[in-house]
Amino acid sequence: MALPGVYQPQADTLLLAEALAVEELGPWTDALEIGTGTGALALHAAGRGARVTAVDVSWPAVVTARLNALRRRLPLRVVHGDFAARTAGRRFDLVVANPPYVPAPGVRLPSRGPERAWDAGPDGRGVIDRICTSAPALLRPGGVLLMVHSALCGAEKTLDRLTGAGIAAEVTVRASVPWGPVLRSRRSWLEQRGLAAVAEEWEELVVIRAEFV
């Protein structure tokens, strides 16, 4: 279930779930999901025995994830707020992130509304870069970050930022999906900025796996 305005699981969620399915999880695993939405991925990890903390800036998402955890009778700690502030001083074996990544004309990230789940500044990296910067402080030695985003944001930039922070990173999963309504509504702007080819109809999604060795 999802309360109104909460990001529903879509192709990016399913792609991240595919990557998560091959990771070793168990009662020894401390996991964090950044931007949990409905809690689908956090609950997947909890269902495999991991101790999971989920964080979201949206109160409707927090309530939704908590209700879904109750419905599935799975232990899940769901907290509201900025991921860096709410996890200060903690380290995890696994961090899963489906951050906002859609390029948007506004420089400021939205502070309310469903757009918070996807709008991420002019290059789509408003949250991605923060996660890359925070990763060394979030991961234990041997810990893994799984993050999905659009190739429009520049997968190589993400790999370079993580590698520069001392984290071994690679793209492990790719998929092409049709443009959704948000991208279609911004076609002219995306083309003008050189973020999309003229008449482009397909978006590549990538999952990046980064291990703190």
C-alpha positions as CSV (number, residue, x, y, z in Angstrom):
1,M,0.0,0.0,0.0
2,A,1.0,3.6,-0.4
3,L,-0.5,6.9,0.9
4,P,-1.2,9.6,-1.6
5,G,2.0,11.2,-2.9
6,V,4.3,8.4,-2.0
7,Y,6.6,7.0,-4.7
8,Q,5.3,3.7,-5.9
9,P,7.7,0.9,-6.8
10,Q,8.6,1.2,-10.5
11,A,11.3,0.0,-12.9
12,D,14.1,1.5,-10.9
13,T,12.8,-0.2,-7.7
14,L,12.6,-3.6,-9.5
15,L,16.1,-3.1,-10.9
16,L,17.5,-2.4,-7.5
17,A,15.6,-5.4,-6.0
18,E,17.4,-7.5,-8.7
19,A,20.8,-6.3,-7.5
20,L,19.8,-6.7,-3.8
21,A,18.7,-10.3,-4.4
22,V,22.2,-11.5,-5.0
23,E,23.7,-9.9,-1.9
24,E,24.4,-12.0,1.1
25,L,22.1,-10.9,3.9
26,G,21.3,-12.3,7.3
27,P,20.9,-11.5,11.0
28,W,24.5,-10.2,11.0
29,T,23.6,-7.5,8.4
30,D,23.0,-3.9,9.5
31,A,21.3,-2.3,6.5
32,L,20.1,1.2,5.6
33,E,17.7,2.3,2.9
34,I,17.9,5.9,1.8
35,G,14.6,7.2,0.5
36,T,12.5,4.2,1.4
37,G,9.1,5.3,-0.1
38,T,6.7,2.4,0.5
39,G,9.5,0.4,2.2
40,A,9.5,-2.3,-0.5
41,L,13.3,-2.7,-0.6
42,A,13.8,-2.3,3.1
43,L,11.2,-5.0,3.8
44,H,12.9,-7.3,1.2
45,A,16.1,-7.0,3.3
46,A,14.2,-7.4,6.6
47,G,12.5,-10.5,5.2
48,R,15.9,-12.1,4.7
49,G,16.8,-11.4,8.3
50,A,18.8,-8.2,8.1
51,R,18.4,-5.5,10.7
52,V,17.1,-2.6,8.7
53,T,16.8,1.2,9.2
54,A,14.8,3.1,6.5
55,V,14.8,6.8,6.2
56,D,12.8,9.3,4.1
57,V,12.2,13.0,4.0
58,S,8.5,12.5,3.4
59,W,6.2,11.9,6.3
60,P,3.6,10.1,4.1
61,A,6.4,7.7,3.0
62,V,7.5,7.1,6.6
63,V,3.9,6.3,7.6
64,T,3.5,4.1,4.6
65,A,6.6,2.1,5.2
66,R,5.7,1.6,8.9
67,L,2.2,0.4,8.0
68,N,3.6,-2.0,5.4
69,A,6.1,-3.4,7.9
70,L,3.2,-4.0,10.3
71,R,1.1,-5.6,7.6
72,R,4.0,-8.0,6.8
73,R,4.9,-8.5,10.4
74,L,8.5,-7.6,9.8
75,P,10.8,-5.6,12.1
76,L,11.7,-2.3,10.4
77,R,13.0,1.0,11.9
78,V,11.6,3.9,9.9
79,V,12.8,7.4,10.6
80,H,11.9,10.8,9.1
81,G,14.5,13.3,7.9
82,D,17.7,13.8,6.1
83,F,19.6,10.5,5.8
84,A,23.0,12.0,6.8
85,A,21.6,13.7,9.9
86,R,19.5,10.6,11.0
87,T,22.4,8.2,10.6
88,A,25.3,10.3,12.1
89,G,27.8,8.1,13.8
90,R,26.4,4.9,12.5
91,R,27.9,2.5,10.0
92,F,26.2,-0.2,7.9
93,D,27.1,-3.4,6.1
94,L,24.6,-2.5,3.3
95,V,23.2,0.8,2.1
96,V,20.5,0.8,-0.6
97,A,19.5,4.0,-2.3
98,N,16.9,5.0,-4.9
99,P,17.5,8.7,-4.7
100,P,15.8,11.5,-6.7
101,Y,17.6,11.7,-10.0
102,V,15.4,13.4,-12.6
103,P,17.1,16.6,-13.9
104,A,14.8,19.6,-13.1
105,P,15.0,23.3,-14.0
106,G,15.0,24.5,-10.4
107,V,18.3,24.8,-8.6
108,R,16.7,24.2,-5.2
109,L,15.4,20.7,-4.4
110,P,11.7,20.7,-3.7
111,S,10.7,20.9,0.0
112,R,7.3,19.4,-0.4
113,G,5.0,17.4,-2.7
114,P,5.5,14.2,-4.6
115,E,8.2,15.8,-6.7
116,R,10.6,15.3,-3.8
117,A,10.8,11.7,-4.9
118,W,12.3,12.5,-8.3
119,D,13.4,16.1,-8.8
120,A,17.2,16.4,-8.2
121,G,18.4,19.8,-9.6
122,P,19.7,20.8,-13.1
123,D,22.0,17.8,-13.5
124,G,19.9,15.3,-11.5
125,R,22.8,14.8,-9.0
126,G,21.5,16.9,-6.1
127,V,21.2,13.8,-3.8
128,I,23.4,11.4,-5.7
129,D,26.5,13.4,-5.0
130,R,25.6,13.7,-1.3
131,I,25.3,9.9,-1.1
132,C,28.7,9.5,-2.8
133,T,30.3,11.9,-0.4
134,S,28.7,10.3,2.7
135,A,29.4,6.7,1.6
136,P,32.8,6.3,3.4
137,A,31.2,7.4,6.7
138,L,28.1,5.2,6.2
139,L,29.9,1.9,5.3
140,R,31.8,-0.5,7.5
141,P,34.9,-2.1,6.0
142,G,33.6,-4.5,3.4
143,G,30.2,-2.7,3.4
144,V,28.3,-2.4,0.1
145,L,26.4,0.5,-1.4
146,L,23.7,-0.3,-4.0
147,M,22.4,2.8,-5.8
148,V,20.1,3.1,-8.8
149,H,19.8,6.2,-11.1
150,S,19.3,7.3,-14.6
151,A,22.2,7.4,-17.1
152,L,21.0,10.9,-17.8
153,C,22.8,11.8,-14.5
154,G,26.1,10.4,-15.6
155,A,27.0,6.9,-14.3
156,E,30.7,7.6,-14.9
157,K,30.5,10.7,-12.6
158,T,29.1,8.5,-9.9
159,L,31.8,5.9,-10.4
160,D,34.5,8.6,-10.3
161,R,33.2,10.2,-7.2
162,L,33.0,6.9,-5.3
163,T,36.4,5.7,-6.6
164,G,37.9,9.1,-5.5
165,A,36.5,8.4,-2.0
166,G,38.3,5.1,-1.8
167,I,35.4,2.9,-2.7
168,A,35.6,0.3,-5.4
169,A,32.6,0.9,-7.7
170,E,31.1,-0.6,-10.9
171,V,27.9,-0.7,-12.8
172,T,26.4,-4.2,-12.2
173,V,22.9,-3.9,-13.8
174,R,21.5,-1.9,-16.7
175,A,18.1,-1.7,-18.2
176,S,16.3,0.5,-20.8
177,V,12.8,1.7,-20.0
178,P,10.4,4.0,-21.9
179,W,10.4,7.6,-20.9
180,G,7.8,8.3,-18.2
181,P,5.5,11.4,-17.9
182,V,8.0,13.5,-16.0
183,L,10.7,13.2,-18.6
184,R,8.2,13.7,-21.5
185,S,7.0,16.9,-19.9
186,R,10.6,18.2,-19.8
187,R,11.6,17.1,-23.3
188,S,12.4,20.5,-24.7
189,W,14.4,21.5,-21.7
190,L,16.4,18.3,-21.6
191,E,17.2,18.5,-25.3
192,Q,18.3,22.2,-24.9
193,R,20.6,21.2,-22.1
194,G,22.1,18.3,-24.0
195,L,20.9,15.8,-21.5
196,A,18.7,14.0,-24.1
197,A,18.9,13.4,-27.8
198,V,16.1,14.9,-30.0
199,A,13.1,12.6,-30.1
200,E,14.7,10.2,-27.5
201,E,12.1,7.8,-26.1
202,W,14.2,5.4,-23.9
203,E,16.0,6.0,-20.6
204,E,18.8,3.8,-19.4
205,L,18.8,2.9,-15.7
206,V,21.9,1.7,-13.9
207,V,22.6,0.1,-10.6
208,I,26.0,0.9,-9.1
209,R,27.6,-1.4,-6.6
210,A,30.3,0.1,-4.5
211,E,32.3,-1.8,-1.9
212,F,34.3,-0.1,0.9
213,V,37.4,-2.3,1.0
